[in-house]
Structures are given as structure tokens and as C-alpha cells.
Amino acid sequence: METNKITQLFGIKYPIIQAGMIWCSGWELASAVSNAGGLGIIGSGSMYPNILDEHIQKCKAATNQPFAVNLPMIYPDIDKHIETIIKHKVPIVFTSAGNPKTYTNYLKEKGITVVHVVSSLKFALKSQDAGVDAVVAEGFEAGGHNGIDETTTLTLIPMIKKQLSIPLIAAGGIATGAGMLAAMVLGADGVQIGSRFVASNESSAHDNFKQTVLKTGDGGTKLTLKELTPVRLIKNDFFHRVEEAYANDASNEDLKNLLGRGRAKKGMFEGDLSEGELEIGQVAGIINEIKPAADIVNEILQEFRMEKENLNNPKYNF
């Protein structure tokens, strides 16, 4: 594969980015993806400042390739995370869940490449105006926290591509080489993949959660809790209690009390399949095996190349 805007921007071999997912994306996964030629990301949103410090040090020891940190801007101790990132000279930061104007200039002054995650054309253009180096556009098929408008990746990427002049990364519903090719044909310069890497050996997710992902089929997830922060969840006991609360006209305060604290950790990291939040994308329906992250990257690349060659198939001759 020849270099493109994303491989040049990040100094990586392939335009495959592993999403920075809370409770799933520690240094083991990030370093494995970076060593395989993609861009690994440490998900800092579930880490105390000292834990992030430890993960960055271990990632630097495990790979000599570029890696990034995902920085949710709603994180309460974000200034401490930024200090840690600068201290360890992390080359790339993906910001999310907030206004990109807040920290982009400061991070760029420190020599850091900044990418912002969005779910709409409006915020893609605001991110570009804020000076970010690239944008991740995430369709509502994606797992975890998501956009409120339910715009699909298939629709979002071409809408944004028409008006964006900086590199564009597609996310949401992508787990295969065919999906990667489709996103790039629509205008993306690279892809960000989360759910597929949850079901990897190096993912820090609990094995109970990984096994549940493999069993999650068509219709097994739903975007909910839009009144708080939209999140796509597997339909477990907790999810059904949320649905029951809606049926009983629960207020926002009721929903907050039901959600409580630590549910994502309980579900994805501690493996409580009943009472935890189990965040995964719709693409879980085609994930059926846990394997090393490097094998996932290689599989995606092989299928991407094969499908690109298959564009000469007679079915396209019309």
C-alpha cells in the first residue's frame, strides 16, 4: 500500500487506527497495533493520571512506532493527563467529547498532532476551524458514546468529505477489509476501528465481555440514554431496566440515578454481564473470534487488497 494522507501524518505503515476505548485500550493493545503497522491508541478516559503515566511508559518500551492517547475532554483531571502526555512526548492525541478549540493550539505548540472525533458535519467543520490536523467522523453504528442524530457512516463520510480540506478518518461499523475499502471509496483517508479490537488477545476487556461480544448478533445492541450521553449497549439486564425506565416516563434525574457510577468498568473491565454497561458497535454481529491484534490488522489488510482487486469482477461491468 502506498503512503497516503493518514500514513504520512502519523508516520505509520497502514491507515488503520485502533480506537481509544475506555477499559479496553491499554498499552498492550496500543503497542500491538502500532507494531503491526497501524496506529495504536491508549484510552485514557478510564485511567487515573498515575495509571496513564504507567501505560505510556510501558507502551514506549513495547514499541518504537508512533502511538497516540485518546483524551475525552469531559475527563475531570484532563490537565493532569495533558501534563503526562507532554512529559512523555506522546506524538499524537485524539480528542473527543468536547470543544476542540479548548486544547488544540496548546497541544500543537508542544509539537503534538491533534485529531478530533465528531459525529456530524457541523462539528467536523468546527474542528477544522479550531486547527486540528485530522478529523475522525464516527457514524452511529459505533459502540460506546456516540452522536445523538443517528447519522450512519455511509451517509456521514461523503457529506463531510465534500467540505473538509484536512484528512478524514472514518469510524463506526468498520471491522473488515471490505468495510475499510468502502469507507475509503466514500472519501475517507483511513479508518478507525474499535469493536473488532475489543475481541483481541491484547484488549484489556474482561474475557466475559469478549465472549459476549462474539455472541452478539443482529439487533443485539441499541443506542440509548440520549438525555444523558448517548451510548450503544448490548441488551443485557441493565439495558432492559433502562428500557423499563423509559416506558415509565423516567426523568433525567431518574436515569442518572439508575446509571449510577462505574457501570462501564463493572461490565467491560470486571465482567459483570448483568449489571454492567456493555458497550459495543453493531458490527459485533460479524465478530466471531478472539485473536491477536496483529492478526486482525493483517486480516483487514489482506481482505482490503483482495476486495480492491475484485473491483474488476464482472458484476461491476455495467
N, C-alpha and C positions, 0 to 999 in steps of 0.2 A: 504494500500500500504506500503510495506516495504521500509526502507530507501535505497537510492542509492547514487551514487557519488555526484549528484547535491544537494539532500536534506541534505546530510552531510556537503558539502562545505558551503552552505548558512545558515544552521540551520533552514530549513523550513520543512513543512509537506509534500508538494507535489511538484514535479519537473515541476511546471508551472510558467513561468516568464512572467510578463506583460512588453511589450516593452516600452522603454522610448521615447515616441513620442512627437515631438515639438507641442505645442499648444493643446495637448490632455491629457497629463500625468502630472497633478499636484498632490498635496498632497492628495486630496480626493480619486482619483483613486488608487494611490500607497498604501495608508493606507488600503483601502477596500480590495485590492487583498492580501496584507500581512495578514490582519485579517482573510481572508478566507483560509489561509494555503499556498498560493503561495508566490512569491516574487514580490512586487510592486516596480516600478521604477519611480522616478521623472525625467522628461525630461528637462534637464537644458539648452538645446540649444536655447530655445526661451525666456530665462529669464535673466534679468539684475542681477548682483550679489546680490543686496539687496532683489530681489524677490526670488531668490533661497534660500537665508538665511531664509526668511519668510516661504517658503514651507517646508523646512527641519524641522524647529521648529514645524510647525503645524502637520507634519507627525509624528514626535516623540510624540506629545501629543495625536495623534489619534490611535496609535498602539504601543504595546510593543513587536511587532515581527520585525524581520530583514526587512529592505528595502534598496534600492540602489538608486544611482544617475547615469543617463546616461550622459556622458561627451564627446560631439563631439569635437575632437581635433582641428577643424577649428574655434572654438569659439574664438572671438577676445580677451576676457578678461579671458582666461582659468586659468591663475594663481590666479585670484581672486576667481573663482569657487573652485579651489583646496584648497585655504585657508579656504573657508567656509566649505567645506566637512570635512577637518581635524579638524577645530574648533568644529564642532558638532559631531565628532566621527561617521560619517556615515560608516557603516561596509563594504559596498560593492560598487564598482564603475565599471560601464560598459563603456569602452572607445570605440570610433568609429571614423571613418573618419580621419585617420592619422596613424602615425608610433607608434606602441605600445612601442617601446624602449624609447620614449621620457619621459614618466612619470611612467612607471610600477614600476621600482625599488624604486623610491621616495615614491610612494603610499604604496607599500608593506612594506617599512621601517617604515611607520606610522601605520602598523597593518591592512591595508585595503586589502581586497580580490579584485583582479583585473580580469575582464573579457574583452576580446576584440572581437568586431564584425567584421567578414570578409565575403567575398563573393567568395573566391577561396581557393584552396588547398595551393597555394604558400603563401598566407598571413596567413593562419592558421598555417603553419609551422614557419613562421617568428614570429608570436605571441607567439608560444610555446617557440621558442628560446629566445624571449625577457623576458620570465619568468612569463607570465600571468598564472592565476590559472585555467582558462577555456576559451573556445572559443565558440562564437555564430557563426554558419555558416548559412548565410541567402541566400536562393535562390531568383531568380529574380521575382518570383511571388509576393514577398513582396511589400508593399506600401512604399511611401516616397522615400528617397535616397537609391540607390541600386547599385549593381555591373554592370559593363559595358559589361560583357561577356554573360549575359543571361543564366547562368547555373542554372538549376532548382534544387529545394531542393531534389527531388527524386534522382538526379544524384550526387549532391554535398556532401550529408551526407555520403554515403558509400565510396566515394573517400577519404574524409578527415579521416574517422574513421580508414581506413587501416593504416594510417601513423601517427596518433596522439596518444600520450600517456596520455594527460590530458583530463579532462571531456569535452564532446561535447554537445552543445545545438543547436537544430535545429530551424530554423525560416524561414518564407516565405510560405504562403499558408496553414497555420495550424489554424483552428478555432474550431475544434470539437475533441471529444474524439477519434474518428476513425482516424483522422489525427495525433493526438498525438501518438496513438499506432503504426501507420505506420512509423512515424519518429523514434520511439524507436526501432522498429524491424530492421530498416535500420542501426541502430548503435548509435543513439543519446541517451544521458543520461537524457535529459529533453527537454522541448520545450519553445521557446519564442513566445508569441502571441501579435500582435499589433492590427490589424484591428478589431478583434472581440471586443476588449475592447474600441475602439473608440465609438462603439454603446452601451455604458453603461450609466447608470444614472450619475455616478461619473466622467465620462470623461469631461474635460474642453472644448471640442469641442463645437462649436455653434450648436444649435438644427437644423438649416437649413442644416448644413453639415451632421449631424447624419441622418436626414431624407433622404438626397440624397444618403448616403451610402446604406440605405435599398432599394432604387430604382435602384441601380447599378447592372446590370446583366452581363451575359456572354458577353465578348468583350467590356465592358464599361470602361476599363482602358487601358493605354498603357505606356510603358517605353519610355521616350523621353529626350531631352536636354542632350544627352550623351557628346556633345562637352563641356558642362559646368560642371554639376554634374548630372549624370543620376537620374531621378525621375519618379516614376509611378504616373500618374494623371488620374482622372476621365475626360472624354471627354466633357468638357464644352466649353463656348465661348472662354476663354483664350487658352485652349488647341488647338482649331481649328485655332486660329490665329498663334500659334506656327507651326502647320502643314502647314499653308499657307506660313509662312516664309521659311520653308524648301523647299517647292515647288518652291519658287522664289530664291533659292540658297543663302539664307541669310548667312552672315559671322558670326563668333563667336561674333564679336562686335555687330552686328545687334541683335543676340539672347540675348545678355546681356542687351541691351537697351530695348528690348521687355519685358524681365523678370522683369527688374527694381528692386525695393526693397519692401519687405513686402508683397509679394503676398501670401505666405503661411499663414501669420497672417490674411490677408484680407479674404481668403477663409475659412480656418478651424476654426478660432477663432472669426472672425467678421461676418461670414456667407454670404459673397458675392459670390453667386453661379455662377456668370457670369465672373467676372474679377479676382477671386482669384484662387490660386493653391489649388486643392482638392486632397490630397494625400491619397490613399488607395490601399490595395492589391487586387489581382484578386479574393481572397476569399470573397470579398464583395458580389459576386453573390449568396452566400448561407447564408448571414446575413439578417434576415428579422424581427428582433425585438430588441428594446432597453430595457435593463433590468439591475438590479443591478449587479455590478461586482461579488459579492459573488455568485449570482445565476449562472452567466456564469462559474465561477470556478467549482461549484458543478455539473452543467450540463456536462461539459467536463469530469470530473472525473467519473460520472455515465456512460456516454457513453463509456469511455475508459474501464471501468471494464466489461461492457456488451459485448463490441466487443472482449475483451480478452477471455471471456467465449465462445463466438461464434466461436472461432477458432476450437472448436470441431464439428462445423457444418459439415454435410455430404458432402457439396460441396468442402471441403478441403481434403476429403478422396480419394486420387488417387495415 
